[in-house]
Amino acid sequence: MATKNPDIARFKANLADERDSAALYLALAEAEADPVRADLFRQLAQSETEHADLWRDRLAALGIAEPRHRPSWRSRMLIFLARRIGVGAVLPTIAAAEVADQNKYAGQADAAELMNAERSHAAIVNATLGAGGKSGGISGADIARAEKWHRGAAGNALRASVLGANDGLVSNFCLIMGVAGAGLTNRSILLTGLAGLISGACSMALGEWLSVTNARELAANQMAREAQEIAETPEAETRELALIYQAKGMTRESAQAAAAQIMQDKDKALDTLAREELGIDPDELGGNPWTAAGASFGLFALGAVFPIAPYLFTSGTPAVLLSAALAVLALAAIGVVTCLFNGRTPLFSATRQVVIGCAAAAVTYGAGHLMGVAVS
């Protein structure tokens, strides 16, 4: 019987995966404001749709109707974030997934024609997506615009937000469990938790401010030296830029032409060399330290408030249990979001986050209890 064919499950899995990718790229095209990049996303979506058609046809040849499809949880989450936060916030996650999946058909002899296409998708998303969609070749100006988008810091914002909230949640959860284990009064536990929230958030904000400020000062110094080199040795900088483009896959002639075009404008040359050679976005220079500090403070405080909240309206054992329950829910939610970065399933990521967080809290509760007994 056709339904006993062992390839059916594989064909269905491949079809679902390609349809997921097509839906994701189409959503990125709709959310992307830059028309060049939007067009590239649409081309990628069309390519993934063609791949899906191949598996659909093979299922049809076996007498299997096309299964109903709903995008995976991960794809739906990425689509939601792209629409609400922006394409730049999710693109690094998508790029990492493309790299991981570029050899997904390596063990499937009947999918050899898809291997190069998948590898091409990974290369496009990671390196040349911003400039590769224009007809008539890639100009130096195209590359400069592409690098501005490709190197933007927005892609790390989501990851940093999750980690910041997790820091506040775990540290204050452990702190509150420790003093609760020591047998402190409800008022003392509440004051301790609030103090932990404020002190931790201030510490995180100060650390972030110093980090971004130092990064900006270093970037400014490097930019100044690069500007001096462009003014004093333009030929050497042109050769250097051409070699960078050639290493990215351009022919020697195209690389030299692109570099020469960019070097005609000193400001554009500095902007491009800063991005290509130094990895610096001149428009950002590492970001705004005050914005970074404020975001760090707020995210830490957001996570830290969960284990404190029950002590505002209850006390004793119920407060401890409710605090632990809220912390567990928050840990699980953070774990679910982290699956966007680690490639694991939502269940695995949530479970791991809860187990580790609760283990840390249990250790501090036990230590607090022992110290409370000793002090008494």
N, C-alpha and C positions, 0 to 999 in steps of 0.2 A: 504493500500500500504506500501511496505517496507520503502519507502523514508519518510513516516510519523512517523516512529519510533522515539520517543524522545531521544533514546540512541545514535542515529547516531552522533549527534554533539559532545557528550561526547567521544565517541569512537575515532572520528577524532582528537579531541584535545589531548587525551591521546597518540594516535599514533604519532602525531607531536612532542609532548614533549619528548617521548622516543627516537625518531629518532634524535632530537636535541642533546640529551645527548650522544647518541652513536657517532654522528659525532664529538662532542666536545672531548670525551675521546680518540677517535681514533687519532684526531689531536694532543692531548697531548702526546700520545704514540710516534707519529712520531717526535715530537719536543724534547722529553726527551732524554738526553744523557745517563742517568743511565739505564742500561739494566734491572735491577730489577724493578725500578719504571715504565719503559716503558712497561714491561710485565704486571704489575698490571693495568695500564691504558687500555691495550688491553683487559684484562679480564673484566674490567668494561664496556668497549664498547660492548663486546660480550653479557654481561648480559643485557644491555639496548636494544640491538638488539633483544634479545629473548623476552623482554617485548613488544617491538614494534610488533613482530610477533603475539603475543597474540591478540592485538587490531586489527591488519590487518586481522586475521582469523575471528574475530567477525564481522567485517564489511563485509567480504566476505560471511559469513553465512546469512547476511541480503541482499545480492545481490548488495553490494556497492563495486565498483572497488577502488583499492588503490589510494588515491589522490596523486597528484604530491607534492613533498616536497622540500622546500628550507629552510635551517636553518634560524632561527630567526635572527633579527639584532643583538641581544645581543650575541648569539652564534657565529655569524660571527666575531664580534668585539673581543671576547675572543680568538677565534682561531687565528685571525690576530696578536693579542698582544703576544700570546704564541709563535708564530713562529718568531716574530721580536724581542721581549724583553726577552722571556724565560718563561718556565712553572712556575717558582717560582713567577713571577710577577702577575699571574692571579689565582694561586691556592687558596689563601685565599678567593677570591670572589666566586670561584666554591664551596669551602667547606661551606661557609655561605649559598649558595643556596641549597646545599644538606641537610643541617640541616633544612632549612625552608621547604623543600619539602618532608622530610622523612615521614610526615603524610598526604601526598596529596591524598592518596587513602582511608583515614579513613572513608569517607562518601560513599564509593562505595562498596556495598556488593559483587559485582561480581569481585572485584580486591583484595580479601583478601590474595590471594597467593603472591601478590606483596608487601605487607606491610613490611614483614621482610626483603626482599631484599633491599627495599629503605632505611630502617633504617641501614642496614648493609653497604650500600654505604656511608652514612653519617659518620658512625664510621670509615670506612676504610680511607676515605679522610682526616678526621680530626685527627686521632690518630695513626693508624698503617699502613698506606699506604706504607711507605718506607721499612718496614721489612716484611710485610705480604705476599709478593709474592714468597718467597723462599721455596722450598720444604724441608722437613726434619725438620721443626720447626723453631723457632726464637732463635737465639743465642744472647749473650750479645753484640757481635760485630755488629750484624745486627741492634740491637736497637740503639746503639751509632750512627751508620751511618744514621739511619732513623731520629733520633732526630736532627742531624746536618742539614738535609734538611728541616724537619718540622718546626724548629724554626728560619730558615733563615729570615733575614730582608727584602729580596727582595720583599716579598709580599706586603709590605707597600709602596714600591717605587712609584708605579703608583698613588696611592691615594695621597701621599705627593706631587707628581709632579702637579697633578690637583689643589690641594689646594694652592700650592705656586703660580701658575700662576693666580689663581682666586684672591688671595690677591693683587697681583700687579695690576690686571685689575680693580677691584672694587675701591681700594683706589685711584688710579690715575684718574680714570674716575670721581669719586666724587670730587677730588681736582680740576681738570680742569673745571668741570661744576660750581664749586663754584666761581672760579676766573673769569670765563666767565660771570657768572651772575652778578658779581660786575662791569662789564664793562671795564675790563682791555684791553690793546692793545694786538694785536696778538703776538708781541714780548714778552710781559710780560707773557702771557699765556703759550707760548712755553717754556720760561725759567723756569716758575713755574712747568710745567709738567716734564721737564728734571730733575729739582732739586728734585721733588717728586720721580721720578724713581730712581735716584742715592741714595738719602738718605734712601728711603724705602728698596732698595736692600741691601745696606750696613747694615742697622739695622737688616734685616732678616738674612743676612749672619753671622753677629756677634752673634746673638741669637742662631743660629744653631750651630756655632762653640763652644760656651760656653756649650750648652746643651750636645753635643756629647762628648766634652772633660770631663765634669763632670761625664757623664755616664761611660766613659772608666776608669776614676780614681776609681770610686766606684766599677766597675766590677773587676778591678785589685786587689783591697783590699779584695774583697770577695773571689776571687780565691786564694789569698795568705792564707787566713784563712782556706779555704777548704783543701788546700794542707797540712797545718799543722795538721788538724784533721785526714787526711788520714794517715799521718806518725805516729801520736800519738795514735789514736784509730781506727785502721783498722777494728776491729770486729764490732764496733758500726756503722761505715760507710757502711759496708757490709749489716748489718741488715736493715739499713735505705734505701739503694738502693733496696734491695729485697722487702721491703714493697711498695716502689713506683711502682715497676713492678707488684706486686700483685694487687695494686689498679687499674692498667690499664687493668686487666683482666687475667693475667697469673696465673696459679696454684701456690700454695706455693712452691712446689718442683721445678718447672721451674724457678720461680722468684729467688729462692735461688741459683740455679745452674748458672743462667745468671749473678747474682751479684757476685758470687764467681769467675767466669771466668774473669769478667772485673777487679776485684780487684787484680788479679794476676799481672797486669801491672799498676804501679802507675800513669804513664802518662795517660793511657787510663782511669783509674779510675777518675782522676781529670777532664779529658775532659767530661766524662759521667755525673759525679755528678754535674759539673757546668751547664750542659744542663738540667738535670732532676730536680735537687734541686733548683738551683739558676735561671734557665731560661736564662743563659748566653751562648752565642756562643764564645768559646775561640778564634776562628779564627777571629772574628770580634770585640769583646769587645765593641759593640755599634757602630762600623763603624769608618771611617776615618773623623776626624773633618774638615780637609781642603776640602775634597771632598764634604762633606755635606754642608759646607759654600759656596763653589763655585756653587753647584747645586741650593742652595736656592737663591743666588744672581741672577743666570741666569734665573731661572723660574719666580721670581718676576719681573725682568726686561722685560721678554718676554710678560707677561700679561700687564705690565704698558705701553708698547710702543704703543698699539693699539689706545687709545684715544689721544695720542700725535701726531701720524703720520699726520693727516690732516693739522695741523698747520705748517708743513714744506713746504707746497705748496699752501695753501689758507688761507683766513682770514675771520673775521666777521661771519655773520650768516651761510654761507655755511660751514665754518670750524666747527662751533658748531654742525650743523646737521650731517655732515659727521663723526665727532668724535663720536657722539651718535650712529650713524648707525654701525660703526665698533665695538664699544663696545658691542652693542646689539648682533651682529653676534658672537663675541667672547664669550659672556655670554651664548648664546644658544649652542655653541660648547662645552663649559665646562659642561653645563647642560646635554648634551647628553652623555658625557663620565661618568658623575656621576651616570647615571642610571645603570652602571655596579656594583656599590656598594650598591645602595639603593633599588634595586628591582622594581623601578617604570618604567613606559614607557618612551622612549626617549622624546616624546612630553610633558609629564607632567614635567619631570626634566628640559627640556630646557625652558619651559614656566615659571616655578617657578623661575629659575635662572634669567631670563630676568626681570620678574616683580620686584623681590627684588632688583636687581642691579639698575634698572631704578628708583625705588622708592627712593633709597638712593641718587642717583644722582639728582633727582628732589628736594629733601630736601636741599641738599647743594647748588644747583643753586638758589633756593628761598632765602636761608640764605645769599648767596653771593650778591644777588641783593639788599636785604634789607640793608645789611651793606654798599654796594656801594653807595646807595642813602643817607644813614645816614652820611657817610664820606663826600660826595659831599656837 
